[in-house]
Amino acid sequence: MKDSWLYKTESLDDAIAFRVYRLGRILSVSLTRILEQSGLGLSAEQYFLFFRIQTREGCSQTDLSEKYLNDAPNVTRLLDSLQAKGLIERRPDLSDRRKHTLYSTKLGRQKWKDLVNLIRKERRELYQGITTEDLAQFLSTAAILEVNAIAMTSSGT
């Protein structure tokens, strides 16, 4: 069987779950370092929400809760913190008074530009020796693994 390597258990280093877990931890440490360098006092979760707001200004708090973290109370706390730092603002949704839309403040846009420069520098180092095609394939494969893992979790297998 040509896929027999999938079932080998001799090496932990060949186990996808281990490699993804290990890489996730390493990247988490790297992101924490970048966020500390930025001086913004952001956690990784705050950064991810701040990123979403930068790229989807006017999105609703509900959209962020449902699509990305699926934890409305936690998203509310994270957004409260970003707002307290003066990085974002909530505005009433003109089409639905029960909702708020999210926007970056002038300070938030400036701090975002500074943070992006730090991240780009880090990415240049991280991606050394990796082609654009390799990165695209990695992201595609990771997305498929994520969908499959979610489906397995949902079905109880």
Beta strands, then each sheet from edge to edge (+ up, - down):
strand 1: 88-93
strand 2: 96-104
sheet 1: 1+ 2-
end
